[in-house]
Amino acid sequence: MAKKPAGLSEVDLDVADVRRVATTTDPQGETIISLEMPGGQIINVVFGPVTLAKLEALLAKASEAQAEAATIQ
């Protein structure tokens, strides 16, 4: 895990269930992933283009590893 810059707080969110997921991209290239919880609370996570690309690559690797593990069992 990357070292956290000094002065920034850490936010832990317990996401046990999600009612709806939506993504939008603004003209500046930022992508917002919105998670709506069953109680109606909405969590918006904003990603710049480079960070989103890193997240996509990480998820692709995780998906590949999961698929490989599933075929082994």
TIRO-2110 file (N, C-alpha, C; in Angstrom, 1 decimal):
// TIRO-2110
0.8, -1.2, 0.0, N, 1, A
0.0, 0.0, 0.0, CA, 1, A
0.9, 1.2, 0.0, C, 1, A
0.5, 2.2, -0.7, N, 2, A
1.3, 3.5, -0.8, CA, 2, A
1.2, 4.2, 0.5, C, 2, A
2.3, 4.9, 0.7, N, 3, A
2.4, 5.7, 2.0, CA, 3, A
1.5, 6.9, 1.9, C, 3, A
0.7, 7.1, 2.9, N, 4, A
-0.3, 8.2, 3.0, CA, 4, A
0.4, 9.6, 3.2, C, 4, A
0.1, 10.6, 2.4, N, 5, A
0.7, 11.9, 2.7, CA, 5, A
0.3, 12.4, 4.1, C, 5, A
1.2, 13.1, 4.7, N, 6, A
0.9, 13.7, 6.0, CA, 6, A
-0.3, 14.7, 6.0, C, 6, A
-1.1, 14.6, 7.0, N, 7, A
-2.2, 15.6, 7.1, CA, 7, A
-3.5, 15.1, 6.4, C, 7, A
-3.4, 14.0, 5.7, N, 8, A
-4.7, 13.5, 5.1, CA, 8, A
-5.3, 12.5, 5.9, C, 8, A
-6.6, 12.6, 6.1, N, 9, A
-7.3, 11.6, 6.9, CA, 9, A
-7.7, 10.4, 6.1, C, 9, A
-7.8, 9.3, 6.8, N, 10, A
-8.2, 8.0, 6.1, CA, 10, A
-9.7, 7.9, 6.3, C, 10, A
-10.4, 7.4, 5.2, N, 11, A
-11.8, 7.2, 5.3, CA, 11, A
-12.1, 5.7, 5.1, C, 11, A
-12.7, 5.1, 6.1, N, 12, A
-13.1, 3.7, 6.0, CA, 12, A
-14.6, 3.6, 5.8, C, 12, A
-15.0, 3.0, 4.8, N, 13, A
-16.5, 2.8, 4.5, CA, 13, A
-16.8, 1.3, 4.5, C, 13, A
-17.8, 0.9, 5.3, N, 14, A
-18.3, -0.4, 5.3, CA, 14, A
-19.4, -0.6, 4.3, C, 14, A
-19.1, -1.1, 3.1, N, 15, A
-20.1, -1.3, 2.1, CA, 15, A
-20.5, -2.7, 2.0, C, 15, A
-21.6, -3.0, 2.8, N, 16, A
-22.0, -4.4, 2.9, CA, 16, A
-23.0, -4.8, 1.7, C, 16, A
-23.7, -3.8, 1.2, N, 17, A
-24.6, -4.0, 0.1, CA, 17, A
-24.8, -2.7, -0.7, C, 17, A
-25.0, -2.9, -2.0, N, 18, A
-25.2, -1.7, -2.8, CA, 18, A
-26.4, -1.9, -3.6, C, 18, A
-27.3, -0.9, -3.6, N, 19, A
-28.6, -1.0, -4.4, CA, 19, A
-28.3, -0.6, -5.8, C, 19, A
-27.5, 0.3, -6.1, N, 20, A
-27.3, 0.8, -7.5, CA, 20, A
-25.9, 1.3, -7.6, C, 20, A
-25.3, 1.1, -8.8, N, 21, A
-24.0, 1.7, -9.2, CA, 21, A
-24.1, 2.5, -10.5, C, 21, A
-23.6, 3.7, -10.5, N, 22, A
-23.6, 4.5, -11.7, CA, 22, A
-22.3, 5.1, -12.0, C, 22, A
-21.9, 5.3, -13.2, N, 23, A
-20.7, 6.0, -13.5, CA, 23, A
-21.0, 7.1, -14.5, C, 23, A
-20.3, 8.2, -14.3, N, 24, A
-20.4, 9.3, -15.2, CA, 24, A
-19.0, 9.9, -15.4, C, 24, A
-18.8, 10.5, -16.6, N, 25, A
-17.5, 11.2, -16.9, CA, 25, A
-17.8, 12.6, -17.3, C, 25, A
-17.1, 13.5, -16.7, N, 26, A
-17.3, 14.9, -17.0, CA, 26, A
-16.4, 15.4, -18.1, C, 26, A
-16.6, 16.6, -18.7, N, 27, A
-15.8, 17.0, -19.8, CA, 27, A
-14.3, 17.1, -19.5, C, 27, A
-13.9, 17.2, -18.2, N, 28, A
-12.5, 17.3, -17.9, CA, 28, A
-11.8, 15.9, -17.8, C, 28, A
-12.6, 14.9, -18.0, N, 29, A
-12.1, 13.5, -18.0, CA, 29, A
-12.2, 12.8, -16.7, C, 29, A
-12.7, 13.5, -15.7, N, 30, A
-12.9, 12.8, -14.4, CA, 30, A
-14.1, 11.8, -14.4, C, 30, A
-13.9, 10.7, -13.8, N, 31, A
-15.0, 9.7, -13.8, CA, 31, A
-15.5, 9.6, -12.3, C, 31, A
-16.8, 9.7, -12.2, N, 32, A
-17.4, 9.5, -10.9, CA, 32, A
-18.1, 8.2, -10.8, C, 32, A
-17.8, 7.4, -9.8, N, 33, A
-18.5, 6.2, -9.5, CA, 33, A
-19.4, 6.4, -8.3, C, 33, A
-20.7, 6.3, -8.5, N, 34, A
-21.7, 6.5, -7.5, CA, 34, A
-22.2, 5.2, -7.0, C, 34, A
-22.2, 5.0, -5.7, N, 35, A
-22.7, 3.8, -5.1, CA, 35, A
-23.9, 4.2, -4.2, C, 35, A
-25.1, 3.7, -4.5, N, 36, A
-26.3, 4.0, -3.6, CA, 36, A
-26.5, 2.8, -2.7, C, 36, A
-26.5, 3.1, -1.4, N, 37, A
-26.7, 2.1, -0.4, CA, 37, A
-28.2, 1.8, -0.2, C, 37, A
-28.6, 0.7, 0.4, N, 38, A
-30.0, 0.4, 0.6, CA, 38, A
-30.7, 1.4, 1.4, C, 38, A
-30.0, 2.1, 2.3, N, 39, A
-30.7, 3.2, 3.1, CA, 39, A
-30.8, 4.5, 2.4, C, 39, A
-30.3, 4.6, 1.2, N, 40, A
-30.4, 5.8, 0.4, CA, 40, A
-29.2, 6.6, 0.4, C, 40, A
-28.2, 6.3, 1.2, N, 41, A
-27.0, 7.1, 1.2, CA, 41, A
-26.2, 6.9, -0.1, C, 41, A
-25.6, 7.9, -0.6, N, 42, A
-24.9, 7.8, -1.9, CA, 42, A
-23.4, 8.2, -1.6, C, 42, A
-22.5, 7.3, -2.1, N, 43, A
-21.1, 7.6, -2.0, CA, 43, A
-20.6, 7.8, -3.4, C, 43, A
-20.0, 9.0, -3.6, N, 44, A
-19.4, 9.3, -4.9, CA, 44, A
-17.9, 9.3, -4.8, C, 44, A
-17.2, 8.5, -5.7, N, 45, A
-15.8, 8.4, -5.7, CA, 45, A
-15.3, 9.0, -7.0, C, 45, A
-14.5, 10.0, -7.0, N, 46, A
-14.1, 10.8, -8.2, CA, 46, A
-12.6, 10.3, -8.5, C, 46, A
-12.5, 9.9, -9.8, N, 47, A
-11.2, 9.5, -10.3, CA, 47, A
-10.7, 10.3, -11.5, C, 47, A
-9.5, 10.7, -11.4, N, 48, A
-8.9, 11.4, -12.6, CA, 48, A
-8.6, 10.3, -13.6, C, 48, A
-8.3, 10.6, -14.9, N, 49, A
-8.1, 9.6, -15.9, CA, 49, A
-6.9, 8.6, -15.6, C, 49, A
-5.8, 9.1, -15.1, N, 50, A
-4.7, 8.2, -14.8, CA, 50, A
-5.0, 7.2, -13.7, C, 50, A
-5.7, 7.8, -12.6, N, 51, A
-6.0, 6.9, -11.5, CA, 51, A
-7.1, 5.9, -11.9, C, 51, A
-8.0, 6.3, -12.7, N, 52, A
-9.0, 5.3, -13.2, CA, 52, A
-8.4, 4.2, -14.0, C, 52, A
-7.4, 4.6, -14.9, N, 53, A
-6.7, 3.6, -15.7, CA, 53, A
-6.0, 2.6, -14.8, C, 53, A
-5.4, 3.1, -13.7, N, 54, A
-4.7, 2.2, -12.7, CA, 54, A
-5.7, 1.3, -12.0, C, 54, A
-6.8, 1.8, -11.7, N, 55, A
-7.9, 1.0, -11.0, CA, 55, A
-8.4, -0.1, -12.0, C, 55, A
-8.6, 0.3, -13.2, N, 56, A
-9.1, -0.7, -14.2, CA, 56, A
-8.0, -1.8, -14.4, C, 56, A
-6.7, -1.4, -14.4, N, 57, A
-5.7, -2.5, -14.6, CA, 57, A
-5.7, -3.4, -13.4, C, 57, A
-5.8, -2.8, -12.2, N, 58, A
-5.8, -3.6, -11.0, CA, 58, A
-7.0, -4.6, -11.0, C, 58, A
-8.2, -4.1, -11.3, N, 59, A
-9.3, -4.9, -11.3, CA, 59, A
-9.2, -6.0, -12.4, C, 59, A
-8.6, -5.7, -13.5, N, 60, A
-8.4, -6.7, -14.6, CA, 60, A
-7.5, -7.9, -14.1, C, 60, A
-6.4, -7.5, -13.4, N, 61, A
-5.5, -8.5, -12.8, CA, 61, A
-6.2, -9.3, -11.8, C, 61, A
-7.0, -8.7, -10.9, N, 62, A
-7.7, -9.4, -9.9, CA, 62, A
-8.7, -10.4, -10.5, C, 62, A
-9.4, -9.9, -11.5, N, 63, A
-10.4, -10.8, -12.2, CA, 63, A
-9.7, -12.0, -12.9, C, 63, A
-8.5, -11.7, -13.5, N, 64, A
-7.8, -12.8, -14.1, CA, 64, A
-7.3, -13.8, -13.0, C, 64, A
-6.8, -13.3, -11.9, N, 65, A
-6.4, -14.2, -10.9, CA, 65, A
-7.5, -15.0, -10.3, C, 65, A
-8.7, -14.4, -10.2, N, 66, A
-9.9, -15.1, -9.7, CA, 66, A
-10.3, -16.2, -10.6, C, 66, A
-10.3, -15.9, -11.9, N, 67, A
-10.7, -16.9, -12.9, CA, 67, A
-9.7, -18.1, -12.9, C, 67, A
-8.4, -17.8, -12.8, N, 68, A
-7.4, -18.9, -12.7, CA, 68, A
-7.7, -19.7, -11.5, C, 68, A
-7.9, -19.1, -10.4, N, 69, A
-8.2, -19.9, -9.2, CA, 69, A
-9.4, -20.7, -9.3, C, 69, A
-10.4, -20.2, -10.0, N, 70, A
-11.7, -21.0, -10.1, CA, 70, A
-11.5, -22.2, -11.0, C, 70, A
-10.6, -22.1, -12.0, N, 71, A
-10.4, -23.3, -12.9, CA, 71, A
-9.6, -24.3, -12.2, C, 71, A
-8.8, -24.0, -11.3, N, 72, A
-7.9, -24.9, -10.5, CA, 72, A
-8.8, -25.8, -9.6, C, 72, A
-9.8, -25.2, -9.0, N, 73, A
-10.6, -25.9, -8.0, CA, 73, A
-11.4, -27.0, -8.6, C, 73, A
END
